Amino acid sequence: MPQAKISHPVYRLISPEPEFTKILEAWKPILPRPFRKVWLSWLRDLEATLRAREFWTSMVATEIGAGIYNTIKKTIAEMLSLIGVEIGVLRKTKTRT
């Protein structure tokens, strides 16, 4: 299947190549070797996660879902309070111990 030609340049916020990790690998921090390897491994995993489309899709979907849920929850609580019904589940309440 032939690929479509892009007539405009594609700008990315996060490079598909692990540029940041390459810079950090070249930098020699004052850490013992095992700690440095663990730290670099963690940074590689973090960078791969941040470059993954699934991570951003999941994060954005979660944020949108939480916003919709909170809006609906507040609306229902306000509508019920207009007719004199208060639901503790929909309201944050402090309990005394």
Contact map, one row per residue, 1 for C-alpha under 8 A:
1110000000000000000000000000000000000000000000000000000000000000000000000000000000000000000000000
1111000000000000000000000000000000000000000000000000000000000000000000000000000000000000000000000
1111100000000000000000000000000000000000000000000000000000000000000000000000000000000000000000000
0111110000000000000000000000000000000000000000000000000000000000000000000000000000000000000000000
0011111000000000000000000000000000000000000000000000000000000000000000000000000000000000000000000
0001111110000000000000000000000000000000000000000000000000000000000000000000000000000000000000000
0000111110000000000000000000000000000000000000000000000000000000000000000000000000000000000000000
0000011111000000000000000000000000000000000000000000000000000000000000000000000000000000000000000
0000011111100000000000000000000000000000000000000000000000000000000000000000000000000000000000000
0000000111110000000000000000000000000000000000000000000000000000000000000000000000000000000000000
0000000011111000000000000000000000000000000000000000000000000000000000000000000000000000000000000
0000000001111110000000000000000000000000000000000000000000000000000000000000000000000000000000000
0000000000111110000000000000000000000000000000000000000000000000000000000000000000000000000000000
0000000000011111000000000000000000000000000000000110000000000000000000000000000000000000000000000
0000000000011111111000000000000000000000000000000010000000000000000000000000000000000000000000000
0000000000000111110000000000000000000000000000000010000000000000000000000000000000000000000000000
0000000000000011111000000000000000000000000000000000000000000000000000000000000000000000000000000
0000000000000011111111000000000000000000000100110000000000000000000000000000000000000000000000000
0000000000000010111111100000000000000000000000000000000000000000000000000000000000000000000000000
0000000000000000011111110000000000000000000000100000000000000000000000000000000000000000000000000
0000000000000000011111111000000000000001001100100000000000000000000000000000000000000000000000000
0000000000000000011111111100000000000000000000000000000000000000000000000000000000000000000000000
0000000000000000001111111110000000000000000000000000000000000000000000000000000000000000000000000
0000000000000000000111111111000000000001000000000000000000000000000000000000000000000000000000000
0000000000000000000011111111000000000001000000000000000000000000000000000000000000000000000000000
0000000000000000000001111111000000000000000000000000000000000000000000000000000000000000000000000
0000000000000000000000111111100000000000000000000000000000000000000000000000000000000000000000000
0000000000000000000000011111110000000000000000000000000000000000000000000000000000000000000000000
0000000000000000000000000011111000010000000000000000000000000000000000000000000000000000000000000
0000000000000000000000000001111100000000000000000000000000000000000000000000000000000000000000000
0000000000000000000000000000111110110000000000000000000000000000000000000000000000000000000000000
0000000000000000000000000000011111110000000000000000000000000000000000000000000000000000000000000
0000000000000000000000000000001111111000000000000000000000000000000000000000000000000000000000000
0000000000000000000000000000000111111100000000000000000000000000000000000000000000000000000000000
0000000000000000000000000000001111111110000000000000000000000000000000000000000000000000000000000
0000000000000000000000000000101111111111000000000000000000000000000000000000000000000000000000000
0000000000000000000000000000000011111111100000000000000000000000000000000000000000000000000000000
0000000000000000000000000000000001111111110000000000000000000000000000000000000000000000000000000
0000000000000000000000000000000000111111111000000000000000000000000000000000000000000000000000000
0000000000000000000010011000000000011111111100000000000000000000000000000000000000000000000000000
0000000000000000000000000000000000001111111110000000000000000000000000000000000000000000000000000
0000000000000000000000000000000000000111111111000000000000000000000000000000000000000000000000000
0000000000000000000010000000000000000011111111100000000000000000000000000000000000000000000000000
0000000000000000010010000000000000000001111111110000000000000000000000000000000000000000000000000
0000000000000000000000000000000000000000111111111000000000000000000000000000000000000000000000000
0000000000000000000000000000000000000000011111111100000000000000000000000000000000000000000000000
0000000000000000010110000000000000000000001111111110000000000000000000000000000000000000000000000
0000000000000000010000000000000000000000000111111111000000000000000000000000000000000000000000000
0000000000000000000000000000000000000000000011111111001000000000000000000000000000000000000000000
0000000000000100000000000000000000000000000001111111101100000000000000000000000000000000000000000
0000000000000111000000000000000000000000000000111111101000000000000000000000000000000000000000000
0000000000000000000000000000000000000000000000011111111100000000000000000000000000000000000000000
0000000000000000000000000000000000000000000000000111111110000000000000000000000000000000000000000
0000000000000000000000000000000000000000000000000001111111000000000000000000000000000000000000000
0000000000000000000000000000000000000000000000001111111111100000000000000000000000000000000000000
0000000000000000000000000000000000000000000000000101111111110000000000000000000000000000000000000
0000000000000000000000000000000000000000000000000000111111111000000000000000000000000000000000000
0000000000000000000000000000000000000000000000000000011111111100000000000000000000000000000000000
0000000000000000000000000000000000000000000000000000001111111110000000000000000000000000000000000
0000000000000000000000000000000000000000000000000000000111111111000000000000000000000000000000000
0000000000000000000000000000000000000000000000000000000011111111100000000000000000000000000000000
0000000000000000000000000000000000000000000000000000000001111111110000000000000000000000000000000
0000000000000000000000000000000000000000000000000000000000111111111000000000000000000000000000000
0000000000000000000000000000000000000000000000000000000000011111111100000000000000000000000000000
0000000000000000000000000000000000000000000000000000000000001111111110000000000000000000000000000
0000000000000000000000000000000000000000000000000000000000000111111111000000000000000000000000000
0000000000000000000000000000000000000000000000000000000000000011111111100000000000000000000000000
0000000000000000000000000000000000000000000000000000000000000001111111110000000000000000000000000
0000000000000000000000000000000000000000000000000000000000000000111111111000000000000000000000000
0000000000000000000000000000000000000000000000000000000000000000011111111100000000000000000000000
0000000000000000000000000000000000000000000000000000000000000000001111111110000000000000000000000
0000000000000000000000000000000000000000000000000000000000000000000111111111000000000000000000000
0000000000000000000000000000000000000000000000000000000000000000000011111111100000000000010000000
0000000000000000000000000000000000000000000000000000000000000000000001111111110000000000010000000
0000000000000000000000000000000000000000000000000000000000000000000000111111111000000000000000000
0000000000000000000000000000000000000000000000000000000000000000000000011111111100000000000000000
0000000000000000000000000000000000000000000000000000000000000000000000001111111110000110011000000
0000000000000000000000000000000000000000000000000000000000000000000000000111111111000000000000000
0000000000000000000000000000000000000000000000000000000000000000000000000011111111100000000000000
0000000000000000000000000000000000000000000000000000000000000000000000000001111111111100000000000
0000000000000000000000000000000000000000000000000000000000000000000000000000111111111100000000000
0000000000000000000000000000000000000000000000000000000000000000000000000000011111111000000000000
0000000000000000000000000000000000000000000000000000000000000000000000000000001111111000000000000
0000000000000000000000000000000000000000000000000000000000000000000000000000000111111100000000000
0000000000000000000000000000000000000000000000000000000000000000000000000000000111111110000000000
0000000000000000000000000000000000000000000000000000000000000000000000000000100110011111000000000
0000000000000000000000000000000000000000000000000000000000000000000000000000100000001111111000000
0000000000000000000000000000000000000000000000000000000000000000000000000000000000000111111110000
0000000000000000000000000000000000000000000000000000000000000000000000000000000000000011111100000
0000000000000000000000000000000000000000000000000000000000000000000000001100100000000011111100000
0000000000000000000000000000000000000000000000000000000000000000000000000000100000000011111110000
0000000000000000000000000000000000000000000000000000000000000000000000000000000000000001111111000
0000000000000000000000000000000000000000000000000000000000000000000000000000000000000001001111100
0000000000000000000000000000000000000000000000000000000000000000000000000000000000000000000111110
0000000000000000000000000000000000000000000000000000000000000000000000000000000000000000000011111
0000000000000000000000000000000000000000000000000000000000000000000000000000000000000000000001111
0000000000000000000000000000000000000000000000000000000000000000000000000000000000000000000000111
